[in-house]
Amino acid sequence: MPPEPDPTAAIAALRAERDAARQELADLRAWLTVKLGLLHRAPGPQGITVLSVATDREIITKIEELMKGEAQA
């Protein structure tokens, strides 16, 4: 009989895939935020500027606005 697969290794592999997918989505969200001009800047502690990435809803709304503007042109 073949040996039983290690459930700990399987869980670790799934977590690694999940983390990679989350990182790719975060990178895409950040890139879209910059390209669409939605980057939020706010004063932070000790004079540091805090940059915030737009939410998915903000990104979708901006894309819809751009698409409407193109359709009217």
Biopython code that builds the backbone (N, CA, C, O; Angstrom):
import numpy as np
from Bio.PDB.StructureBuilder import StructureBuilder

atoms = [
    (1, "MET", "N", (0.832, -1.177, 0.000)),
    (1, "MET", "CA", (0.000, 0.000, 0.000)),
    (1, "MET", "C", (0.887, 1.255, 0.000)),
    (1, "MET", "O", (1.887, 1.296, 0.716)),
    (2, "PRO", "N", (0.528, 2.298, -0.807)),
    (2, "PRO", "CA", (1.336, 3.531, -0.817)),
    (2, "PRO", "C", (1.194, 4.266, 0.516)),
    (2, "PRO", "O", (0.177, 4.136, 1.198)),
    (3, "PRO", "N", (2.212, 5.031, 0.880)),
    (3, "PRO", "CA", (2.132, 5.756, 2.160)),
    (3, "PRO", "C", (1.046, 6.831, 2.116)),
    (3, "PRO", "O", (0.739, 7.386, 1.060)),
    (4, "GLU", "N", (0.484, 7.106, 3.269)),
    (4, "GLU", "CA", (-0.543, 8.151, 3.399)),
    (4, "GLU", "C", (0.082, 9.518, 3.127)),
    (4, "GLU", "O", (1.186, 9.788, 3.599)),
    (5, "PRO", "N", (-0.600, 10.384, 2.378)),
    (5, "PRO", "CA", (-0.053, 11.733, 2.175)),
    (5, "PRO", "C", (-0.053, 12.495, 3.504)),
    (5, "PRO", "O", (-0.921, 12.298, 4.355)),
    (6, "ASP", "N", (0.921, 13.348, 3.650)),
    (6, "ASP", "CA", (1.057, 14.133, 4.877)),
    (6, "ASP", "C", (0.051, 15.282, 4.847)),
    (6, "ASP", "O", (0.186, 16.190, 4.026)),
    (7, "PRO", "N", (-0.968, 15.261, 5.734)),
    (7, "PRO", "CA", (-1.967, 16.346, 5.710)),
    (7, "PRO", "C", (-1.371, 17.707, 6.039)),
    (7, "PRO", "O", (-1.855, 18.729, 5.553)),
    (8, "THR", "N", (-0.338, 17.730, 6.849)),
    (8, "THR", "CA", (0.307, 19.003, 7.199)),
    (8, "THR", "C", (0.955, 19.629, 5.970)),
    (8, "THR", "O", (0.874, 20.842, 5.776)),
    (9, "ALA", "N", (1.590, 18.820, 5.148)),
    (9, "ALA", "CA", (2.227, 19.332, 3.933)),
    (9, "ALA", "C", (1.170, 19.827, 2.952)),
    (9, "ALA", "O", (1.360, 20.845, 2.287)),
    (10, "ALA", "N", (0.056, 19.100, 2.865)),
    (10, "ALA", "CA", (-1.018, 19.507, 1.959)),
    (10, "ALA", "C", (-1.612, 20.843, 2.393)),
    (10, "ALA", "O", (-1.885, 21.708, 1.561)),
    (11, "ILE", "N", (-1.808, 21.004, 3.684)),
    (11, "ILE", "CA", (-2.355, 22.265, 4.201)),
    (11, "ILE", "C", (-1.368, 23.399, 3.967)),
    (11, "ILE", "O", (-1.765, 24.502, 3.591)),
    (12, "ALA", "N", (-0.106, 23.140, 4.182)),
    (12, "ALA", "CA", (0.918, 24.170, 3.955)),
    (12, "ALA", "C", (0.949, 24.589, 2.487)),
    (12, "ALA", "O", (1.101, 25.772, 2.182)),
    (13, "ALA", "N", (0.805, 23.630, 1.582)),
    (13, "ALA", "CA", (0.798, 23.944, 0.151)),
    (13, "ALA", "C", (-0.417, 24.785, -0.211)),
    (13, "ALA", "O", (-0.303, 25.731, -0.991)),
    (14, "LEU", "N", (-1.585, 24.452, 0.347)),
    (14, "LEU", "CA", (-2.799, 25.228, 0.080)),
    (14, "LEU", "C", (-2.668, 26.652, 0.619)),
    (14, "LEU", "O", (-3.091, 27.611, -0.027)),
    (15, "ARG", "N", (-2.087, 26.779, 1.790)),
    (15, "ARG", "CA", (-1.892, 28.115, 2.364)),
    (15, "ARG", "C", (-0.919, 28.940, 1.522)),
    (15, "ARG", "O", (-1.114, 30.143, 1.348)),
    (16, "ALA", "N", (0.107, 28.309, 1.011)),
    (16, "ALA", "CA", (1.063, 29.013, 0.163)),
    (16, "ALA", "C", (0.387, 29.498, -1.117)),
    (16, "ALA", "O", (0.627, 30.621, -1.561)),
    (17, "GLU", "N", (-0.457, 28.653, -1.709)),
    (17, "GLU", "CA", (-1.193, 29.056, -2.914)),
    (17, "GLU", "C", (-2.140, 30.204, -2.605)),
    (17, "GLU", "O", (-2.229, 31.164, -3.370)),
    (18, "ARG", "N", (-2.849, 30.106, -1.479)),
    (18, "ARG", "CA", (-3.773, 31.167, -1.070)),
    (18, "ARG", "C", (-3.025, 32.479, -0.872)),
    (18, "ARG", "O", (-3.470, 33.531, -1.332)),
    (19, "ASP", "N", (-1.883, 32.413, -0.183)),
    (19, "ASP", "CA", (-1.107, 33.621, 0.078)),
    (19, "ASP", "C", (-0.581, 34.240, -1.215)),
    (19, "ASP", "O", (-0.554, 35.462, -1.354)),
    (20, "ALA", "N", (-0.164, 33.398, -2.160)),
    (20, "ALA", "CA", (0.314, 33.899, -3.454)),
    (20, "ALA", "C", (-0.817, 34.582, -4.216)),
    (20, "ALA", "O", (-0.611, 35.631, -4.826)),
    (21, "ALA", "N", (-2.011, 33.991, -4.183)),
    (21, "ALA", "CA", (-3.163, 34.596, -4.865)),
    (21, "ALA", "C", (-3.527, 35.930, -4.221)),
    (21, "ALA", "O", (-3.833, 36.896, -4.919)),
    (22, "ARG", "N", (-3.495, 35.984, -2.900)),
    (22, "ARG", "CA", (-3.788, 37.243, -2.200)),
    (22, "ARG", "C", (-2.774, 38.321, -2.569)),
    (22, "ARG", "O", (-3.140, 39.481, -2.760)),
    (23, "GLN", "N", (-1.519, 37.946, -2.666)),
    (23, "GLN", "CA", (-0.478, 38.919, -3.015)),
    (23, "GLN", "C", (-0.670, 39.425, -4.432)),
    (23, "GLN", "O", (-0.508, 40.617, -4.691)),
    (24, "GLU", "N", (-1.013, 38.529, -5.356)),
    (24, "GLU", "CA", (-1.261, 38.949, -6.743)),
    (24, "GLU", "C", (-2.434, 39.912, -6.810)),
    (24, "GLU", "O", (-2.373, 40.905, -7.534)),
    (25, "LEU", "N", (-3.507, 39.637, -6.065)),
    (25, "LEU", "CA", (-4.664, 40.538, -6.054)),
    (25, "LEU", "C", (-4.300, 41.882, -5.436)),
    (25, "LEU", "O", (-4.744, 42.923, -5.921)),
    (26, "ALA", "N", (-3.505, 41.877, -4.382)),
    (26, "ALA", "CA", (-3.088, 43.131, -3.756)),
    (26, "ALA", "C", (-2.225, 43.948, -4.715)),
    (26, "ALA", "O", (-2.362, 45.169, -4.792)),
    (27, "ASP", "N", (-1.341, 43.275, -5.443)),
    (27, "ASP", "CA", (-0.498, 43.967, -6.425)),
    (27, "ASP", "C", (-1.354, 44.570, -7.535)),
    (27, "ASP", "O", (-1.123, 45.704, -7.954)),
    (28, "LEU", "N", (-2.335, 43.816, -8.009)),
    (28, "LEU", "CA", (-3.236, 44.318, -9.052)),
    (28, "LEU", "C", (-4.036, 45.505, -8.551)),
    (28, "LEU", "O", (-4.186, 46.501, -9.259)),
    (29, "ARG", "N", (-4.549, 45.406, -7.334)),
    (29, "ARG", "CA", (-5.324, 46.492, -6.739)),
    (29, "ARG", "C", (-4.461, 47.748, -6.614)),
    (29, "ARG", "O", (-4.926, 48.847, -6.918)),
    (30, "ALA", "N", (-3.228, 47.601, -6.175)),
    (30, "ALA", "CA", (-2.321, 48.747, -6.033)),
    (30, "ALA", "C", (-2.007, 49.359, -7.392)),
    (30, "ALA", "O", (-2.008, 50.582, -7.532)),
    (31, "TRP", "N", (-1.737, 48.526, -8.394)),
    (31, "TRP", "CA", (-1.423, 49.013, -9.734)),
    (31, "TRP", "C", (-2.613, 49.775, -10.311)),
    (31, "TRP", "O", (-2.445, 50.861, -10.865)),
    (32, "LEU", "N", (-3.814, 49.210, -10.184)),
    (32, "LEU", "CA", (-5.015, 49.886, -10.691)),
    (32, "LEU", "C", (-5.249, 51.202, -9.956)),
    (32, "LEU", "O", (-5.656, 52.189, -10.568)),
    (33, "THR", "N", (-4.998, 51.221, -8.666)),
    (33, "THR", "CA", (-5.177, 52.445, -7.888)),
    (33, "THR", "C", (-4.310, 53.566, -8.446)),
    (33, "THR", "O", (-4.777, 54.694, -8.603)),
    (34, "VAL", "N", (-3.068, 53.264, -8.742)),
    (34, "VAL", "CA", (-2.148, 54.271, -9.273)),
    (34, "VAL", "C", (-2.565, 54.670, -10.688)),
    (34, "VAL", "O", (-2.658, 55.861, -10.988)),
    (35, "LYS", "N", (-2.815, 53.696, -11.558)),
    (35, "LYS", "CA", (-3.152, 53.985, -12.962)),
    (35, "LYS", "C", (-4.443, 54.761, -13.100)),
    (35, "LYS", "O", (-4.578, 55.571, -14.017)),
    (36, "LEU", "N", (-5.409, 54.532, -12.196)),
    (36, "LEU", "CA", (-6.703, 55.207, -12.275)),
    (36, "LEU", "C", (-6.713, 56.521, -11.489)),
    (36, "LEU", "O", (-7.733, 57.209, -11.446)),
    (37, "GLY", "N", (-5.594, 56.868, -10.874)),
    (37, "GLY", "CA", (-5.503, 58.126, -10.132)),
    (37, "GLY", "C", (-6.301, 58.130, -8.839)),
    (37, "GLY", "O", (-6.811, 59.173, -8.429)),
    (38, "LEU", "N", (-6.413, 56.986, -8.198)),
    (38, "LEU", "CA", (-7.223, 56.879, -6.990)),
    (38, "LEU", "C", (-6.394, 56.777, -5.711)),
    (38, "LEU", "O", (-6.933, 56.473, -4.647)),
    (39, "LEU", "N", (-5.115, 57.024, -5.805)),
    (39, "LEU", "CA", (-4.241, 56.889, -4.646)),
    (39, "LEU", "C", (-4.626, 57.924, -3.597)),
    (39, "LEU", "O", (-4.698, 59.116, -3.897)),
    (40, "HIS", "N", (-4.870, 57.482, -2.385)),
    (40, "HIS", "CA", (-5.244, 58.370, -1.278)),
    (40, "HIS", "C", (-3.992, 58.693, -0.475)),
    (40, "HIS", "O", (-3.257, 57.795, -0.065)),
    (41, "ARG", "N", (-3.759, 59.971, -0.258)),
    (41, "ARG", "CA", (-2.628, 60.411, 0.573)),
    (41, "ARG", "C", (-3.207, 61.124, 1.790)),
    (41, "ARG", "O", (-4.093, 61.969, 1.670)),
    (42, "ALA", "N", (-2.695, 60.771, 2.947)),
    (42, "ALA", "CA", (-3.154, 61.406, 4.185)),
    (42, "ALA", "C", (-1.961, 61.605, 5.110)),
    (42, "ALA", "O", (-1.017, 60.815, 5.104)),
    (43, "PRO", "N", (-2.016, 62.680, 5.911)),
    (43, "PRO", "CA", (-0.927, 62.878, 6.862)),
    (43, "PRO", "C", (-0.961, 61.783, 7.919)),
    (43, "PRO", "O", (-2.019, 61.445, 8.449)),
    (44, "GLY", "N", (0.185, 61.248, 8.208)),
    (44, "GLY", "CA", (0.282, 60.185, 9.203)),
    (44, "GLY", "C", (1.071, 60.638, 10.410)),
    (44, "GLY", "O", (1.395, 61.817, 10.549)),
    (45, "PRO", "N", (1.374, 59.706, 11.269)),
    (45, "PRO", "CA", (2.126, 60.056, 12.481)),
    (45, "PRO", "C", (3.548, 60.503, 12.153)),
    (45, "PRO", "O", (4.165, 60.020, 11.204)),
    (46, "GLN", "N", (4.037, 61.409, 12.935)),
    (46, "GLN", "CA", (5.413, 61.899, 12.840)),
    (46, "GLN", "C", (5.744, 62.451, 11.460)),
    (46, "GLN", "O", (6.877, 62.320, 10.995)),
    (47, "GLY", "N", (4.769, 63.064, 10.806)),
    (47, "GLY", "CA", (5.002, 63.699, 9.517)),
    (47, "GLY", "C", (5.102, 62.750, 8.331)),
    (47, "GLY", "O", (5.428, 63.180, 7.224)),
    (48, "ILE", "N", (4.831, 61.486, 8.543)),
    (48, "ILE", "CA", (4.887, 60.505, 7.452)),
    (48, "ILE", "C", (3.598, 60.576, 6.641)),
    (48, "ILE", "O", (2.511, 60.681, 7.209)),
    (49, "THR", "N", (3.714, 60.521, 5.325)),
    (49, "THR", "CA", (2.539, 60.483, 4.466)),
    (49, "THR", "C", (2.083, 59.036, 4.318)),
    (49, "THR", "O", (2.873, 58.152, 3.984)),
    (50, "VAL", "N", (0.799, 58.812, 4.570)),
    (50, "VAL", "CA", (0.227, 57.476, 4.465)),
    (50, "VAL", "C", (-0.459, 57.355, 3.108)),
    (50, "VAL", "O", (-1.278, 58.201, 2.749)),
    (51, "LEU", "N", (-0.131, 56.310, 2.356)),
    (51, "LEU", "CA", (-0.758, 56.040, 1.070)),
    (51, "LEU", "C", (-1.727, 54.890, 1.240)),
    (51, "LEU", "O", (-1.377, 53.858, 1.813)),
    (52, "SER", "N", (-2.942, 55.059, 0.747)),
    (52, "SER", "CA", (-3.954, 54.010, 0.860)),
    (52, "SER", "C", (-4.408, 53.573, -0.523)),
    (52, "SER", "O", (-4.636, 54.399, -1.407)),
    (53, "VAL", "N", (-4.535, 52.288, -0.695)),
    (53, "VAL", "CA", (-5.007, 51.716, -1.957)),
    (53, "VAL", "C", (-6.518, 51.808, -1.991)),
    (53, "VAL", "O", (-7.176, 51.667, -0.961)),
    (54, "ALA", "N", (-7.074, 52.046, -3.176)),
    (54, "ALA", "CA", (-8.520, 52.152, -3.347)),
    (54, "ALA", "C", (-9.189, 50.804, -3.093)),
    (54, "ALA", "O", (-8.581, 49.745, -3.248)),
    (55, "THR", "N", (-10.450, 50.875, -2.700)),
    (55, "THR", "CA", (-11.220, 49.647, -2.509)),
    (55, "THR", "C", (-11.644, 49.101, -3.875)),
    (55, "THR", "O", (-11.591, 49.806, -4.883)),
    (56, "ASP", "N", (-12.057, 47.859, -3.890)),
    (56, "ASP", "CA", (-12.546, 47.262, -5.133)),
    (56, "ASP", "C", (-13.710, 48.080, -5.694)),
    (56, "ASP", "O", (-13.786, 48.297, -6.903)),
    (57, "ARG", "N", (-14.605, 48.529, -4.834)),
    (57, "ARG", "CA", (-15.773, 49.312, -5.270)),
    (57, "ARG", "C", (-15.319, 50.613, -5.911)),
    (57, "ARG", "O", (-15.860, 51.004, -6.945)),
    (58, "GLU", "N", (-14.337, 51.295, -5.326)),
    (58, "GLU", "CA", (-13.826, 52.544, -5.894)),
    (58, "GLU", "C", (-13.199, 52.305, -7.271)),
    (58, "GLU", "O", (-13.379, 53.107, -8.187)),
    (59, "ILE", "N", (-12.476, 51.220, -7.406)),
    (59, "ILE", "CA", (-11.846, 50.885, -8.686)),
    (59, "ILE", "C", (-12.910, 50.615, -9.739)),
    (59, "ILE", "O", (-12.821, 51.121, -10.858)),
    (60, "ILE", "N", (-13.911, 49.823, -9.388)),
    (60, "ILE", "CA", (-14.981, 49.485, -10.344)),
    (60, "ILE", "C", (-15.757, 50.731, -10.741)),
    (60, "ILE", "O", (-16.080, 50.914, -11.915)),
    (61, "THR", "N", (-16.060, 51.594, -9.768)),
    (61, "THR", "CA", (-16.791, 52.830, -10.057)),
    (61, "THR", "C", (-16.012, 53.707, -11.030)),
    (61, "THR", "O", (-16.591, 54.261, -11.965)),
    (62, "LYS", "N", (-14.704, 53.838, -10.819)),
    (62, "LYS", "CA", (-13.864, 54.655, -11.702)),
    (62, "LYS", "C", (-13.834, 54.076, -13.112)),
    (62, "LYS", "O", (-13.923, 54.818, -14.090)),
    (63, "ILE", "N", (-13.711, 52.766, -13.221)),
    (63, "ILE", "CA", (-13.708, 52.120, -14.540)),
    (63, "ILE", "C", (-15.041, 52.344, -15.239)),
    (63, "ILE", "O", (-15.072, 52.624, -16.437)),
    (64, "GLU", "N", (-16.143, 52.223, -14.504)),
    (64, "GLU", "CA", (-17.469, 52.473, -15.089)),
    (64, "GLU", "C", (-17.585, 53.908, -15.584)),
    (64, "GLU", "O", (-18.147, 54.149, -16.652)),
    (65, "GLU", "N", (-17.058, 54.869, -14.815)),
    (65, "GLU", "CA", (-17.079, 56.273, -15.225)),
    (65, "GLU", "C", (-16.289, 56.468, -16.517)),
    (65, "GLU", "O", (-16.732, 57.165, -17.430)),
    (66, "LEU", "N", (-15.125, 55.849, -16.582)),
    (66, "LEU", "CA", (-14.296, 55.975, -17.793)),
    (66, "LEU", "C", (-14.975, 55.344, -18.993)),
    (66, "LEU", "O", (-14.897, 55.875, -20.101)),
    (67, "MET", "N", (-15.632, 54.229, -18.788)),
    (67, "MET", "CA", (-16.328, 53.556, -19.893)),
    (67, "MET", "C", (-17.512, 54.393, -20.384)),
    (67, "MET", "O", (-17.759, 54.467, -21.588)),
    (68, "LYS", "N", (-18.244, 55.024, -19.461)),
    (68, "LYS", "CA", (-19.347, 55.894, -19.838)),
    (68, "LYS", "C", (-18.853, 57.098, -20.629)),
    (68, "LYS", "O", (-19.468, 57.504, -21.615)),
    (69, "GLY", "N", (-17.722, 57.668, -20.178)),
    (69, "GLY", "CA", (-17.143, 58.803, -20.870)),
    (69, "GLY", "C", (-16.703, 58.453, -22.269)),
    (69, "GLY", "O", (-16.853, 59.263, -23.184)),
    (70, "GLU", "N", (-16.161, 57.262, -22.456)),
    (70, "GLU", "CA", (-15.744, 56.809, -23.782)),
    (70, "GLU", "C", (-16.942, 56.578, -24.679)),
    (70, "GLU", "O", (-16.893, 56.885, -25.870)),
    (71, "ALA", "N", (-18.011, 56.042, -24.126)),
    (71, "ALA", "CA", (-19.210, 55.752, -24.917)),
    (71, "ALA", "C", (-19.859, 57.045, -25.388)),
    (71, "ALA", "O", (-20.460, 57.077, -26.462)),
    (72, "GLN", "N", (-19.748, 58.114, -24.598)),
    (72, "GLN", "CA", (-20.365, 59.386, -24.960)),
    (72, "GLN", "C", (-19.502, 60.151, -25.955)),
    (72, "GLN", "O", (-20.002, 61.045, -26.637)),
    (73, "ALA", "N", (-18.258, 59.829, -26.048)),
    (73, "ALA", "CA", (-17.353, 60.569, -26.928)),
    (73, "ALA", "C", (-17.527, 60.194, -28.384)),
    (73, "ALA", "O", (-16.835, 60.733, -29.247)),
]
sb = StructureBuilder()
sb.init_structure("model")
sb.init_model(0)
sb.init_chain("A")
sb.init_seg("    ")
for serial, (resi, resn, name, xyz) in enumerate(atoms, 1):
    if name == "N":
        sb.init_residue(resn, " ", resi, " ")
    sb.init_atom(name, np.array(xyz, "f"), 0.0, 1.0, " ", f" {name:<3s}", serial, name[0])
structure = sb.get_structure()
